[in-house]
């Protein structure tokens, strides 16, 4: 595990973008595993700048995202497909047909999960999987559990996740209770995994995940077993760890 401790969010975002850009430079046909949430937005902004400067091109890049809310369509501004278009894809030269997000409005979510697993295999190897972390240690939408779900599946969101993500929805508006997410084995199969964390709210999850026991009750703890894990966090996110 490589730990990179930085001062703040901006520094974290720059370093993450540099690492992803280097993967693109080494293989401009590679597959990137992407994430949503507020944490990776700065990384995407830095990647857009690199594209605008002519340093990288997404022309032949393929992407696969971690997860999507069940019941939100692609035009819904709260959907993760919308987020990805808005925060990255609309600003670079990527071919949208090479970008993949699970379909939250699929008629049969089991079939959609199987389709997504096959897609992950077809697009493998995922060169680098970008991750944020939930306050309860979740990755993708893999919530604390008594086992590690391996493949893409539908997950019932915990109250704490629904509460944490409520900020993206109007007050009083119904927040989705289910999501479709890559499983732990899907995530672990990436060649490199980058996990980002910024802010004091992530400090406990970071300590439990990186220095605690590997257990499904802290889903991100499995990352300790990944052969090429890069952790980039700011001082607040590492404030409960002795590093
Ligand atoms: C959601 C996403 C995760 C993300 C987490 C943290 O639950 N499914 O992929 O890591 O939120 O989000 P944020 O970065 O906004 O704190």
Boltz pocket constraint, residues with backbone or C-beta under 6 A from the ligand:
constraints:
  - pocket:
      binder: B
      contacts: [[A, 35], [A, 36], [A, 37], [A, 38], [A, 39], [A, 40], [A, 66], [A, 67], [A, 131], [A, 132], [A, 133], [A, 134], [A, 135], [A, 138], [A, 139], [A, 140], [A, 141], [A, 161], [A, 165]]
      max_distance: 6.0
